[in-house]
Amino acid sequence: MKRTIIVLSSLLIIVMVITGCWNRRELNELAIGVAIGVDKRKDSYVLYVQVVNPGVIAQKGGGGGPMYTPVTTYEMTGKSIFEAFRRMTTIVPRKIYFSHLRIVVISEQVAREGIRNTLDFFSRDHEMRSDFYIAVAKNTKVQQILTSFTAIEKLPAAKLFSSLQVSEKAWAPTVGVHLDDLLSSLVSSGKAAVLQAVELKGEKPVAKTMENIGRIYTPAYLRYTSIGVFKKDKLVGWLNGNESKGYNYIMGKVKSTVGYVPCAKGGRVTNEVIRTKTDMKGKVENGKPEIEIVVFIEENIGEVQCNIDLSKPKTIREIEKKGEKKTKELIESAIKAAQKKYKSDIFGFGEAIHRADPKLWKQLEKNWDEEFSNLAVHVKADVKVRRTGTTGNSFINQLEKNE
């Protein structure tokens, strides 16, 4: 009995000693990294890390004390990303913690040379979650992106994250890409990767000063523009606004957007897309692969700038037909750019053919870039107008009658 008590007591003491937060980190010992920039200088990586200044973020109200910035951006070089991070400890007073990372911005130079080595570090690090966005700095240096002051959002990284999140839902030509999605596309033989471009617009020199957020009108601002097309792990070009919107229609990523159709006698009708559904199928006809894309769109009339009678079913049907034609043109422009200009299957047509006929895919897979550039793609759009707003006809009709 005594022996049993001694053994149990010993086990209890051991358990009490080894329990607890053995790898705990106190908040006042950490620097919260919210954005990372990756560039290159000769044969070395240049790393930028945007770190939160918690004292400024927690501040309430104004005061007569000195002005501090909400974030600090540190720069360091290294032969690898990991080395640059470790070297950064020589200038950062705390260990950088990346669990709250919002965005990684890669320079266009690095993207064109290939991003496989850059992404390897981010896929291995156990402290990083994979829910951050990855973007490419277009016509702008990475340093400029990560040293710009932004209005409304105190943290520039939070602005970049929220803006991409909101625009992806409300404006079709943008696409948010997380690490897992990017890695999945890179390793797939039937689907190429894409990344969103971010640019600094306006008076660029003012962007890195407090003056940029001290005016009612912001002189410089960060803006998401085109979508970058990749071939394997290398950036090969950009889709323009219409092609980017067409890409998102094919991928079924359009949640809501705005578009317009011309009126017969001049002017335009602007529509709000409220719901979309895309059905993409691969099939084989006479031994040749084909793709069928059917896009269903529901929309409301948002604005009328011409004299039309919306109470007539014929008028609504004309608007729907014009919408179908325009949507088809957008989708076909994206397909043409990918097939003829870049020869990169960013839509996953190869994966669709694989699902339709695995045996044929094995024959096509090795030479898919060439097969993709000549692939027959059939597009159909079906547009339905659901509502015309709170008024049937615009007051413009009455004004033109009075004139």
DRENDO-1510 file (C-alpha; in Angstrom, 1 decimal, always signed):
<recs>
REC; n; res; u; v; w
REC; 1; MET; +0.0; +0.0; +0.0 .
REC; 2; LYS; +2.8; +2.3; +0.9 .
REC; 3; ARG; +4.5; +1.6; -2.3 .
REC; 4; THR; +1.4; +2.4; -4.3 .
REC; 5; ILE; +1.0; +5.8; -2.5 .
REC; 6; ILE; +4.7; +6.6; -3.2 .
REC; 7; VAL; +4.3; +5.8; -6.9 .
REC; 8; LEU; +1.1; +7.8; -7.2 .
REC; 9; SER; +2.6; +10.8; -5.4 .
REC; 10; SER; +5.7; +10.7; -7.6 .
REC; 11; LEU; +3.5; +10.6; -10.7 .
REC; 12; LEU; +1.5; +13.5; -9.4 .
REC; 13; ILE; +4.6; +15.6; -8.8 .
REC; 14; ILE; +5.9; +14.8; -12.2 .
REC; 15; VAL; +2.6; +15.8; -13.9 .
REC; 16; MET; +2.5; +19.1; -12.0 .
REC; 17; VAL; +6.1; +19.9; -13.0 .
REC; 18; ILE; +5.8; +19.1; -16.7 .
REC; 19; THR; +2.4; +20.8; -17.3 .
REC; 20; GLY; +1.8; +24.4; -18.2 .
REC; 21; CYS; +2.6; +26.6; -21.2 .
REC; 22; TRP; +6.1; +25.4; -21.9 .
REC; 23; ASN; +6.3; +27.4; -25.1 .
REC; 24; ARG; +4.4; +30.5; -23.8 .
REC; 25; ARG; +5.2; +33.9; -25.2 .
REC; 26; GLU; +4.3; +37.1; -23.4 .
REC; 27; LEU; +2.6; +39.8; -25.4 .
REC; 28; ASN; +5.2; +42.4; -24.3 .
REC; 29; GLU; +7.9; +40.1; -25.8 .
REC; 30; LEU; +6.4; +39.9; -29.3 .
REC; 31; ALA; +6.2; +42.1; -32.3 .
REC; 32; ILE; +3.0; +41.4; -34.3 .
REC; 33; GLY; +3.9; +41.1; -38.0 .
REC; 34; VAL; +0.9; +41.9; -40.2 .
REC; 35; ALA; +2.4; +42.3; -43.7 .
REC; 36; ILE; +5.5; +40.9; -45.5 .
REC; 37; GLY; +7.1; +42.1; -48.7 .
REC; 38; VAL; +9.5; +40.0; -50.8 .
REC; 39; ASP; +11.9; +41.6; -53.4 .
REC; 40; LYS; +15.3; +40.8; -54.8 .
REC; 41; ARG; +18.6; +42.7; -55.0 .
REC; 42; LYS; +21.1; +40.9; -57.2 .
REC; 43; ASP; +21.2; +37.3; -55.9 .
REC; 44; SER; +19.8; +38.1; -52.4 .
REC; 45; TYR; +16.3; +38.4; -51.1 .
REC; 46; VAL; +15.1; +41.7; -49.7 .
REC; 47; LEU; +12.5; +41.2; -47.0 .
REC; 48; TYR; +10.1; +43.9; -45.6 .
REC; 49; VAL; +8.1; +43.2; -42.5 .
REC; 50; GLN; +5.3; +45.6; -41.3 .
REC; 51; VAL; +5.0; +45.4; -37.5 .
REC; 52; VAL; +2.3; +46.8; -35.4 .
REC; 53; ASN; +3.0; +49.6; -32.9 .
REC; 54; PRO; +0.6; +48.4; -30.1 .
REC; 55; GLY; +0.9; +51.6; -28.1 .
REC; 56; VAL; -0.4; +53.8; -30.9 .
REC; 57; ILE; -3.2; +51.3; -31.8 .
REC; 58; ALA; -4.4; +51.3; -28.2 .
REC; 59; GLN; -4.3; +55.1; -27.9 .
REC; 60; LYS; -7.6; +56.8; -27.3 .
REC; 61; GLY; -8.2; +60.4; -28.2 .
REC; 62; GLY; -5.6; +63.1; -29.1 .
REC; 63; GLY; -2.9; +64.6; -27.1 .
REC; 64; GLY; +0.0; +67.0; -27.2 .
REC; 65; GLY; +2.7; +64.3; -27.2 .
REC; 66; PRO; +4.8; +63.3; -30.1 .
REC; 67; MET; +3.3; +61.7; -33.2 .
REC; 68; TYR; +4.0; +58.0; -33.7 .
REC; 69; THR; +3.1; +55.8; -36.6 .
REC; 70; PRO; +0.7; +52.8; -36.1 .
REC; 71; VAL; +3.2; +50.5; -37.8 .
REC; 72; THR; +6.9; +50.2; -38.5 .
REC; 73; THR; +8.4; +48.6; -41.6 .
REC; 74; TYR; +11.7; +46.8; -41.2 .
REC; 75; GLU; +14.0; +45.8; -44.1 .
REC; 76; MET; +16.7; +43.1; -44.3 .
REC; 77; THR; +18.5; +41.1; -46.9 .
REC; 78; GLY; +19.5; +37.4; -47.0 .
REC; 79; LYS; +20.4; +34.6; -49.4 .
REC; 80; SER; +17.1; +33.0; -48.4 .
REC; 81; ILE; +13.8; +34.2; -46.9 .
REC; 82; PHE; +14.5; +32.3; -43.6 .
REC; 83; GLU; +18.0; +33.9; -43.3 .
REC; 84; ALA; +16.6; +37.4; -43.9 .
REC; 85; PHE; +14.0; +36.8; -41.1 .
REC; 86; ARG; +16.6; +35.7; -38.6 .
REC; 87; ARG; +18.9; +38.6; -39.6 .
REC; 88; MET; +16.1; +40.9; -38.8 .
REC; 89; THR; +16.4; +40.1; -35.1 .
REC; 90; THR; +19.5; +42.4; -35.1 .
REC; 91; ILE; +17.2; +45.5; -35.7 .
REC; 92; VAL; +13.8; +44.5; -34.3 .
REC; 93; PRO; +13.7; +44.7; -30.5 .
REC; 94; ARG; +11.2; +41.8; -30.2 .
REC; 95; LYS; +10.7; +38.5; -31.9 .
REC; 96; ILE; +8.3; +38.8; -34.8 .
REC; 97; TYR; +5.1; +36.8; -34.5 .
REC; 98; PHE; +3.2; +36.0; -37.7 .
REC; 99; SER; -0.1; +34.4; -36.5 .
REC; 100; HIS; -1.9; +37.7; -37.5 .
REC; 101; LEU; -0.3; +38.0; -40.9 .
REC; 102; ARG; -2.8; +39.6; -43.3 .
REC; 103; ILE; -0.9; +39.9; -46.7 .
REC; 104; VAL; +2.3; +38.9; -48.5 .
REC; 105; VAL; +3.3; +41.2; -51.4 .
REC; 106; ILE; +5.8; +39.8; -53.9 .
REC; 107; SER; +7.6; +42.1; -56.3 .
REC; 108; GLU; +7.0; +41.7; -60.1 .
REC; 109; GLN; +10.7; +40.8; -60.6 .
REC; 110; VAL; +10.5; +37.9; -58.1 .
REC; 111; ALA; +7.1; +36.8; -59.6 .
REC; 112; ARG; +8.6; +36.7; -63.2 .
REC; 113; GLU; +11.7; +34.8; -62.1 .
REC; 114; GLY; +9.6; +32.2; -60.2 .
REC; 115; ILE; +7.9; +32.1; -56.8 .
REC; 116; ARG; +8.5; +28.4; -55.8 .
REC; 117; ASN; +11.5; +29.2; -53.6 .
REC; 118; THR; +9.7; +32.2; -52.0 .
REC; 119; LEU; +6.6; +30.1; -51.1 .
REC; 120; ASP; +8.5; +27.2; -49.6 .
REC; 121; PHE; +9.3; +29.1; -46.5 .
REC; 122; PHE; +5.7; +30.3; -46.0 .
REC; 123; SER; +4.3; +26.7; -46.5 .
REC; 124; ARG; +6.7; +25.3; -43.8 .
REC; 125; ASP; +6.6; +27.8; -41.0 .
REC; 126; HIS; +4.3; +26.5; -38.3 .
REC; 127; GLU; +3.5; +29.9; -36.8 .
REC; 128; MET; +1.8; +31.2; -40.0 .
REC; 129; ARG; -1.8; +30.4; -40.7 .
REC; 130; SER; -2.7; +30.1; -44.4 .
REC; 131; ASP; -5.6; +32.6; -44.4 .
REC; 132; PHE; -3.5; +35.6; -45.5 .
REC; 133; TYR; -3.7; +37.0; -49.1 .
REC; 134; ILE; -0.8; +36.9; -51.6 .
REC; 135; ALA; -0.5; +39.7; -54.2 .
REC; 136; VAL; +2.0; +41.0; -56.7 .
REC; 137; ALA; +3.3; +44.6; -56.7 .
REC; 138; LYS; +2.6; +45.9; -60.2 .
REC; 139; ASN; +4.4; +49.0; -61.5 .
REC; 140; THR; +5.3; +49.7; -57.9 .
REC; 141; LYS; +8.2; +48.7; -55.6 .
REC; 142; VAL; +7.3; +46.4; -52.7 .
REC; 143; GLN; +8.9; +49.0; -50.3 .
REC; 144; GLN; +6.4; +51.6; -51.5 .
REC; 145; ILE; +3.5; +49.3; -50.8 .
REC; 146; LEU; +4.6; +48.5; -47.3 .
REC; 147; THR; +5.6; +52.0; -46.3 .
REC; 148; SER; +2.4; +53.8; -47.4 .
REC; 149; PHE; +0.0; +55.4; -45.0 .
REC; 150; THR; -3.7; +54.5; -45.6 .
REC; 151; ALA; -6.9; +56.3; -44.6 .
REC; 152; ILE; -9.7; +54.9; -42.4 .
REC; 153; GLU; -7.7; +51.8; -41.5 .
REC; 154; LYS; -4.8; +52.5; -39.1 .
REC; 155; LEU; -2.9; +49.4; -40.3 .
REC; 156; PRO; -2.0; +49.5; -44.0 .
REC; 157; ALA; -2.0; +45.7; -43.9 .
REC; 158; ALA; -5.6; +45.7; -42.6 .
REC; 159; LYS; -6.6; +48.1; -45.4 .
REC; 160; LEU; -5.1; +45.8; -48.0 .
REC; 161; PHE; -6.8; +42.7; -46.5 .
REC; 162; SER; -10.2; +44.3; -46.1 .
REC; 163; SER; -10.2; +46.1; -49.4 .
REC; 164; LEU; -9.5; +42.9; -51.3 .
REC; 165; GLN; -12.1; +41.0; -49.2 .
REC; 166; VAL; -14.8; +43.7; -49.9 .
REC; 167; SER; -14.0; +44.2; -53.6 .
REC; 168; GLU; -14.0; +40.5; -54.3 .
REC; 169; LYS; -17.6; +40.4; -53.1 .
REC; 170; ALA; -18.8; +43.6; -54.6 .
REC; 171; TRP; -16.6; +44.1; -57.7 .
REC; 172; ALA; -15.9; +41.2; -60.1 .
REC; 173; PRO; -12.4; +42.0; -61.5 .
REC; 174; THR; -10.5; +41.2; -58.3 .
REC; 175; VAL; -9.6; +37.9; -56.8 .
REC; 176; GLY; -8.3; +37.0; -53.4 .
REC; 177; VAL; -5.8; +34.2; -53.3 .
REC; 178; HIS; -4.8; +32.4; -50.1 .
REC; 179; LEU; -1.6; +30.3; -49.7 .
REC; 180; ASP; -3.4; +26.9; -49.9 .
REC; 181; ASP; -5.2; +27.9; -53.1 .
REC; 182; LEU; -2.0; +29.1; -54.7 .
REC; 183; LEU; +0.0; +26.0; -53.8 .
REC; 184; SER; -2.8; +23.8; -55.1 .
REC; 185; SER; -2.8; +25.6; -58.5 .
REC; 186; LEU; +1.0; +25.4; -58.8 .
REC; 187; VAL; +1.2; +21.7; -58.3 .
REC; 188; SER; -1.8; +20.9; -60.6 .
REC; 189; SER; -1.1; +19.9; -64.2 .
REC; 190; GLY; -4.6; +21.0; -65.2 .
REC; 191; LYS; -4.9; +24.4; -63.7 .
REC; 192; ALA; -2.5; +27.4; -63.6 .
REC; 193; ALA; -2.2; +30.0; -60.9 .
REC; 194; VAL; -3.3; +33.6; -60.7 .
REC; 195; LEU; -2.5; +36.4; -58.3 .
REC; 196; GLN; -4.0; +39.8; -57.7 .
REC; 197; ALA; -2.0; +42.9; -58.6 .
REC; 198; VAL; -1.7; +45.8; -56.2 .
REC; 199; GLU; -0.4; +49.3; -57.2 .
REC; 200; LEU; +0.4; +52.6; -55.5 .
REC; 201; LYS; -1.5; +55.3; -57.4 .
REC; 202; GLY; -1.4; +59.1; -57.1 .
REC; 203; GLU; +1.4; +61.2; -55.6 .
REC; 204; LYS; +3.8; +58.4; -54.7 .
REC; 205; PRO; +6.3; +60.4; -52.7 .
REC; 206; VAL; +3.5; +61.7; -50.3 .
REC; 207; ALA; +2.4; +58.1; -49.6 .
REC; 208; LYS; +5.1; +57.5; -47.0 .
REC; 209; THR; +4.4; +60.6; -45.0 .
REC; 210; MET; +1.6; +61.5; -42.5 .
REC; 211; GLU; +0.5; +64.1; -44.9 .
REC; 212; ASN; -1.2; +61.3; -46.9 .
REC; 213; ILE; -3.8; +60.8; -44.3 .
REC; 214; GLY; -3.9; +64.4; -43.1 .
REC; 215; ARG; -6.0; +65.7; -46.0 .
REC; 216; ILE; -9.6; +65.2; -46.9 .
REC; 217; TYR; -8.5; +64.1; -50.3 .
REC; 218; THR; -5.9; +61.4; -50.1 .
REC; 219; PRO; -3.1; +62.2; -52.5 .
REC; 220; ALA; -1.8; +58.6; -52.8 .
REC; 221; TYR; -3.6; +55.3; -52.4 .
REC; 222; LEU; -3.2; +51.6; -52.7 .
REC; 223; ARG; -5.4; +50.0; -55.4 .
REC; 224; TYR; -6.0; +46.5; -56.6 .
REC; 225; THR; -5.9; +46.5; -60.4 .
REC; 226; SER; -5.4; +43.5; -62.8 .
REC; 227; ILE; -5.0; +39.8; -62.3 .
REC; 228; GLY; -1.6; +38.2; -62.9 .
REC; 229; VAL; -1.4; +35.1; -65.1 .
REC; 230; PHE; +1.2; +32.4; -64.1 .
REC; 231; LYS; +2.7; +29.7; -66.2 .
REC; 232; LYS; +4.0; +27.1; -63.7 .
REC; 233; ASP; +5.5; +29.3; -61.0 .
REC; 234; LYS; +6.4; +32.3; -63.2 .
REC; 235; LEU; +4.3; +35.4; -63.9 .
REC; 236; VAL; +3.8; +35.8; -67.7 .
REC; 237; GLY; +1.4; +38.7; -68.0 .
REC; 238; TRP; -1.7; +40.5; -66.8 .
REC; 239; LEU; -5.4; +40.3; -67.6 .
REC; 240; ASN; -7.1; +43.7; -68.1 .
REC; 241; GLY; -10.3; +44.8; -66.3 .
REC; 242; ASN; -12.7; +43.1; -68.7 .
REC; 243; GLU; -10.6; +39.9; -69.0 .
REC; 244; SER; -10.4; +39.8; -65.2 .
REC; 245; LYS; -14.1; +40.0; -64.9 .
REC; 246; GLY; -14.5; +37.3; -67.5 .
REC; 247; TYR; -12.1; +35.1; -65.6 .
REC; 248; ASN; -14.2; +35.4; -62.4 .
REC; 249; TYR; -17.4; +34.6; -64.2 .
REC; 250; ILE; -15.8; +31.4; -65.5 .
REC; 251; MET; -14.5; +30.5; -62.1 .
REC; 252; GLY; -17.9; +31.2; -60.5 .
REC; 253; LYS; -16.5; +33.8; -58.2 .
REC; 254; VAL; -18.7; +36.7; -59.0 .
REC; 255; LYS; -20.9; +37.3; -56.0 .
REC; 256; SER; -22.0; +40.8; -57.0 .
REC; 257; THR; -20.9; +43.5; -59.5 .
REC; 258; VAL; -22.1; +46.3; -61.7 .
REC; 259; GLY; -22.3; +46.4; -65.5 .
REC; 260; TYR; -24.1; +48.3; -68.2 .
REC; 261; VAL; -25.7; +47.8; -71.6 .
REC; 262; PRO; -26.2; +50.5; -74.2 .
REC; 263; CYS; -29.7; +51.9; -75.0 .
REC; 264; ALA; -30.9; +51.9; -78.6 .
REC; 265; LYS; -31.0; +55.8; -78.9 .
REC; 266; GLY; -28.0; +56.5; -76.8 .
REC; 267; GLY; -27.3; +56.4; -73.1 .
REC; 268; ARG; -27.1; +53.3; -71.0 .
REC; 269; VAL; -28.8; +51.1; -68.4 .
REC; 270; THR; -26.6; +50.1; -65.4 .
REC; 271; ASN; -27.4; +46.8; -63.8 .
REC; 272; GLU; -26.5; +45.3; -60.4 .
REC; 273; VAL; -25.6; +41.6; -60.5 .
REC; 274; ILE; -27.1; +40.0; -57.4 .
REC; 275; ARG; -26.5; +36.3; -58.1 .
REC; 276; THR; -24.5; +34.1; -60.4 .
REC; 277; LYS; -24.0; +30.5; -61.1 .
REC; 278; THR; -21.4; +28.9; -63.4 .
REC; 279; ASP; -21.6; +25.4; -64.8 .
REC; 280; MET; -18.3; +24.3; -66.5 .
REC; 281; LYS; -18.1; +20.8; -68.0 .
REC; 282; GLY; -15.5; +19.0; -70.0 .
REC; 283; LYS; -16.5; +16.5; -72.7 .
REC; 284; VAL; -15.0; +14.6; -75.6 .
REC; 285; GLU; -16.4; +14.8; -79.1 .
REC; 286; ASN; -15.0; +12.6; -81.8 .
REC; 287; GLY; -11.8; +12.1; -79.7 .
REC; 288; LYS; -11.3; +15.8; -79.2 .
REC; 289; PRO; -11.7; +17.6; -75.8 .
REC; 290; GLU; -14.2; +20.4; -75.5 .
REC; 291; ILE; -15.4; +22.7; -72.7 .
REC; 292; GLU; -18.9; +24.0; -72.2 .
REC; 293; ILE; -19.5; +27.0; -69.9 .
REC; 294; VAL; -23.0; +28.1; -68.9 .
REC; 295; VAL; -23.3; +31.2; -66.8 .
REC; 296; PHE; -26.6; +32.1; -65.1 .
REC; 297; ILE; -27.0; +35.7; -63.9 .
REC; 298; GLU; -29.7; +37.4; -61.9 .
REC; 299; GLU; -29.6; +41.2; -61.8 .
REC; 300; ASN; -31.6; +44.3; -60.9 .
REC; 301; ILE; -31.8; +47.6; -62.7 .
REC; 302; GLY; -29.6; +50.1; -60.8 .
REC; 303; GLU; -29.6; +53.2; -63.0 .
REC; 304; VAL; -31.2; +54.4; -66.2 .
REC; 305; GLN; -29.7; +57.1; -68.4 .
REC; 306; CYS; -32.0; +56.9; -71.4 .
REC; 307; ASN; -35.6; +57.1; -72.4 .
REC; 308; ILE; -37.0; +53.5; -72.2 .
REC; 309; ASP; -40.2; +52.0; -70.8 .
REC; 310; LEU; -39.3; +49.4; -68.2 .
REC; 311; SER; -43.0; +48.5; -67.7 .
REC; 312; LYS; -42.9; +46.6; -71.0 .
REC; 313; PRO; -41.7; +43.0; -71.0 .
REC; 314; LYS; -40.2; +43.6; -74.4 .
REC; 315; THR; -37.9; +46.2; -73.0 .
REC; 316; ILE; -36.7; +43.9; -70.1 .
REC; 317; ARG; -36.0; +41.1; -72.6 .
REC; 318; GLU; -33.9; +43.5; -74.8 .
REC; 319; ILE; -31.9; +44.4; -71.7 .
REC; 320; GLU; -31.4; +40.7; -70.8 .
REC; 321; LYS; -30.3; +39.9; -74.4 .
REC; 322; LYS; -27.7; +42.7; -74.4 .
REC; 323; GLY; -26.5; +41.5; -71.0 .
REC; 324; GLU; -26.1; +38.0; -72.3 .
REC; 325; LYS; -24.1; +39.2; -75.3 .
REC; 326; LYS; -21.8; +41.4; -73.1 .
REC; 327; THR; -21.2; +38.6; -70.6 .
REC; 328; LYS; -20.3; +36.2; -73.3 .
REC; 329; GLU; -17.9; +38.8; -74.8 .
REC; 330; LEU; -16.2; +39.3; -71.4 .
REC; 331; ILE; -15.8; +35.5; -70.9 .
REC; 332; GLU; -14.5; +35.0; -74.4 .
REC; 333; SER; -12.0; +37.8; -74.0 .
REC; 334; ALA; -10.5; +36.1; -70.9 .
REC; 335; ILE; -10.3; +32.8; -72.7 .
REC; 336; LYS; -8.6; +34.4; -75.8 .
REC; 337; ALA; -6.0; +36.1; -73.6 .
REC; 338; ALA; -5.2; +32.8; -71.7 .
REC; 339; GLN; -5.2; +30.6; -74.8 .
REC; 340; LYS; -3.5; +32.8; -77.5 .
REC; 341; LYS; -1.5; +35.3; -75.5 .
REC; 342; TYR; -0.2; +33.4; -72.5 .
REC; 343; LYS; -1.0; +29.7; -73.3 .
REC; 344; SER; -1.8; +29.1; -69.6 .
REC; 345; ASP; -4.8; +27.2; -68.4 .
REC; 346; ILE; -5.8; +29.5; -65.5 .
REC; 347; PHE; -9.4; +28.2; -65.6 .
REC; 348; GLY; -8.8; +24.6; -64.8 .
REC; 349; PHE; -10.1; +23.3; -68.1 .
REC; 350; GLY; -7.5; +20.5; -67.9 .
REC; 351; GLU; -9.1; +19.4; -64.6 .
REC; 352; ALA; -12.5; +19.4; -66.2 .
REC; 353; ILE; -11.2; +17.2; -69.1 .
REC; 354; HIS; -9.6; +14.9; -66.5 .
REC; 355; ARG; -13.0; +14.4; -64.7 .
REC; 356; ALA; -14.7; +13.8; -68.0 .
REC; 357; ASP; -12.2; +11.3; -69.5 .
REC; 358; PRO; -9.3; +10.2; -67.3 .
REC; 359; LYS; -7.8; +8.0; -70.0 .
REC; 360; LEU; -7.7; +10.8; -72.6 .
REC; 361; TRP; -6.3; +13.2; -70.0 .
REC; 362; LYS; -3.2; +10.9; -69.5 .
REC; 363; GLN; -2.5; +11.4; -73.2 .
REC; 364; LEU; -3.0; +15.1; -73.2 .
REC; 365; GLU; -1.4; +16.0; -69.9 .
REC; 366; LYS; +2.3; +16.1; -71.0 .
REC; 367; ASN; +1.5; +18.6; -73.8 .
REC; 368; TRP; -1.4; +20.4; -72.2 .
REC; 369; ASP; -0.2; +23.9; -72.9 .
REC; 370; GLU; -0.4; +23.4; -76.6 .
REC; 371; GLU; -3.7; +21.4; -76.4 .
REC; 372; PHE; -5.2; +24.1; -74.3 .
REC; 373; SER; -4.3; +26.9; -76.8 .
REC; 374; ASN; -6.4; +25.1; -79.4 .
REC; 375; LEU; -9.2; +23.8; -77.1 .
REC; 376; ALA; -12.8; +24.4; -78.3 .
REC; 377; VAL; -14.7; +26.3; -75.7 .
REC; 378; HIS; -18.5; +26.9; -76.0 .
REC; 379; VAL; -20.0; +29.8; -73.9 .
REC; 380; LYS; -23.6; +30.5; -73.1 .
REC; 381; ALA; -24.9; +33.3; -70.8 .
REC; 382; ASP; -28.4; +33.4; -69.4 .
REC; 383; VAL; -29.4; +36.8; -67.8 .
REC; 384; LYS; -32.6; +37.5; -65.9 .
REC; 385; VAL; -33.7; +40.9; -64.7 .
REC; 386; ARG; -35.5; +40.5; -61.4 .
REC; 387; ARG; -36.3; +44.1; -60.2 .
REC; 388; THR; -36.3; +47.5; -61.7 .
REC; 389; GLY; -36.0; +49.5; -58.5 .
REC; 390; THR; -38.5; +51.6; -56.6 .
REC; 391; THR; -39.7; +53.3; -59.8 .
REC; 392; GLY; -40.9; +51.8; -63.0 .
REC; 393; ASN; -39.7; +54.5; -65.4 .
REC; 394; SER; -37.1; +57.1; -64.9 .
REC; 395; PHE; -38.1; +60.8; -64.5 .
REC; 396; ILE; -35.8; +61.3; -67.5 .
REC; 397; ASN; -38.7; +60.2; -69.7 .
REC; 398; GLN; -40.9; +63.0; -68.4 .
REC; 399; LEU; -38.2; +65.6; -68.7 .
REC; 400; GLU; -37.6; +64.6; -72.4 .
REC; 401; LYS; -41.4; +64.8; -73.1 .
REC; 402; ASN; -41.5; +68.3; -71.5 .
REC; 403; GLU; -38.6; +69.5; -73.6 .
</recs>
